[in-house]
Amino acid sequence: MEKAAGDEAYFQRSSLFWLTVITLSFGYYTWVVFWPQSIPYQNLGPLGPFTQYLVDHHHALLRNGYWLAWLIHVGESLCAVVLCKQGNRF
C-alpha cells in the first residue's frame, strides 16, 4: 500500500471536549449501576427523574449494558492492537 499523502499520521488525538464528555458519562453510568442509592436525583434536573426511573424499573438492563459496553471497548482496543501490529500487510 502507498503511504498517506504527505506522510500524514493516521491517528489523531481526540478533542478535549469529547474526552471529557465520555469520561464523565461513563463515570455517571458507573455510579448509577453500582451506587444508585447515593445519587441526589432531585438535584440533577431532568436527568434525575429519568435516571431514577431506569434504576427502579430497569436496573438489570443497566447492569448488563454496563458490562456489555466494557466488553465492546476491550474488544475494539484488542482489535486495534492487532491491526496496528500488522501494519501495511493487508
Phi, psi and omega in degrees: 000154178275155177285160179296154180303126179073015180054041181287156177287146180279331184248140177235152178288140177289160179289153180299326178302309183290324176299319180292314180299314182293318179297314180293321179295315180291326175296318177295318178299318177298317179299316180296320184286317188262331183226055184294337181287343182262003182277129177278079186304322185290343181262004186257009180066218182294337179289331182298301180299324179296315178297318180296321177299314180297319180294317183288325188249341186222038184295323179296321178294319177299314181297313180294322177295324178299310181291327176296319178299317178296317180299317179297316181295320177294318178298317180291328178290321176295321177298318179296320179297315180297314180294322179291326178290330179290331179066231184260030182280351182249000000 
